[in-house]
Amino acid sequence: MARLTGGDLWRVAWRTPFLQATWNYERQQGLGWAFCIAPVIERLYPDREERCRRLAEHTAYFNTQPTLASVALGAVARLEEERVATAAAPPAPDDAIARVQAVLGSALAAVGDQLFWFTLRPFVACLGVLLALGGSWIGAVALWLTYNLVHMTLRLRGVGWGYAEGPAVLGSGLRGRLEGLSRLIAQLGAALVGVVVAALLVPGGDPQTVTFQATLAAGLTVGLVTAQRPRPSPTQWAIGAGALCIAAVWFR
Amino acid sequence: MIERFLLTLILGGIAALDATPIAQTMLSQPLVTGTLLAVVWGDWRTALETAVVLQVLAATTAPIGSRTAEDYAVGGVVGVGTAVALAAGRPFAFTQDACALTGVMVGLLCATIGVVPLKWQRRRNESLARWCEERLRSGDGAALVSAHRAAIVLAFAVGVAYCAACLGAAVWGLNAFVGAESLKLGHAWRLAQPLWLGIGLAQALHAFVQRRLSRVAVFGAALIAAWLVLIVGTP
């Protein structure tokens, strides 16, 4: 009976950066999921026909936060292994794996979106901006390294965690640790925004002009008011603000 | 000059790949691509001023669920690329400010309109996914790799083509205008830059605070402490 090796799980982990290569509105990450899980299927299903059939089933709809998809991949790899191991007994139905995959996808998206899109990404952006304000390249390096320290660690190790814990992976403390990390980054981020605003108001110890300070305060106010609604987006507000500034100077 | 434009276009393609199809390492963020463009074009001031504004505005633009967010990957490259290309051979500070303003506006517009090619590309991927499933069901195990290869080539090509179209149109169409109206545009930059930074930072603060008053207090304390340290000077 075929068993998964550490090498198989690493092959899955190294494929996870391609999870969204074929992202589309119909199946979202479905095809990418099949591409990532392929080393597991190749190991467990020696028969070519059966292997292709299982891979085709894995191309169905799937979507989650892309970094934490690794955890779901590990958990489903374990289920696939158990499915083959119990094949002599009544085999697990195909849709049981699909159900676990869907549930894990939703749960990981809830945790991952909060951690990566709402806290870590704005945090590293503010860190990079703070360091780049003086005209240094260090800001870009700090942004990239800080983000990838968390992102690549979770992406590469997530498969192993998912495999070790199986479908119960989010109940074993991982969810608590990720939510704790998210809270910590949010608190640090709030402090960081304060430091960035101070650095903009008093760059190098010399206060900016009153016009600059007043316009920055106006921008912060507009930003906080508009953040309460998703539409218009910040980009649309920024285009409007830019056009307004150009018009103000032109027709002064 | 041609080599610099070519390197900018290649960076646009790489940024388009990093944004969604491959790895999502944040290489596509405007500050990172802007810093790389500063190295390519040798204009650190204009590149970083433009990149910082675009980065602050891009920070909270997230691809949640099936939403196609603004394309700040190519928008960042086009914005900073336009700014540094227009500023080339213009040494005065106010002219560089005018180029930075033009770059940010072009970058924002390019990011907004960039949703259209992204949606087109994703619809092409739907056909690719159906083709791949059909091939797999007929026993062709190599279809997955072929489909991924095709999608990656398409994403890179769309990124480069869109970057080339926007950068070419912006630099060709706005070069004379920026030269003639640099004084007014420079003044507009001094108004717009803090306004943009404020809007972007407020969005980030809103994302961090999440209606928790303790975090507002952390923000206020950090602002006052950093302000005092900067005014008084470190001991």
Interface residues (C-beta under 8 A of the other chain):
Chain A: P17 F18 Q20 A21 T22 W23 N24 Y25 E26 R27 Q28 G30 L31 G32 A34 F35 A38 R48 E49 R51 C52 R53 L55 A56 T59 N63 P66 T67 A109 D113 W117 F118 T119 R121 P122 F123 V124 A125 C126 G128 V129 A132 L133 G135 W137 G139 A140 V141 L143 W144 Y147 N148 H151 M152 A186 Q187 G189 A190 A191 L192 V193 G194 V195 V196 V197 A198 A199 L200 L201 V202 P203 G204 G205 P207 Q208 T211 F212 Q213 T215 L216 A217 A218 G219 L220 T221 V222 G223 L224 T226 A227 Q228 S233 P234 T235 Q236 W237 A238 I239 A241 G242 A243 C245 I246 A248 V249 W250
Chain B: T20 P21 I22 A23 Q24 T25 M26 L27 Q29 L31 V32 G34 T35 L36 A38 V39 W44 R45 L48 A51 V52 Q55 V56 L57 A58 A59 T60 T61 A62 P63 I64 G65 S66 E70 L101 V104 M105 L108 L109 A111 T112 R122 R123 N125 E126 L128 A129 R130 C132 E133 L136 R137 S138 G139 D140 G141 L144 V145 A147 H148 A151 I152 A155 K184 L185 H187 A188 R190 L191 A192 P194 L195 W196 L197 G198 I199 G200 L201 A202 Q203 A204 L205 H206 A207 F208 V209 Q210 S214 R215 V216 V218 F219 G220 A221 A222 L223 I224 A225 A226 W227 L230 I231 G233
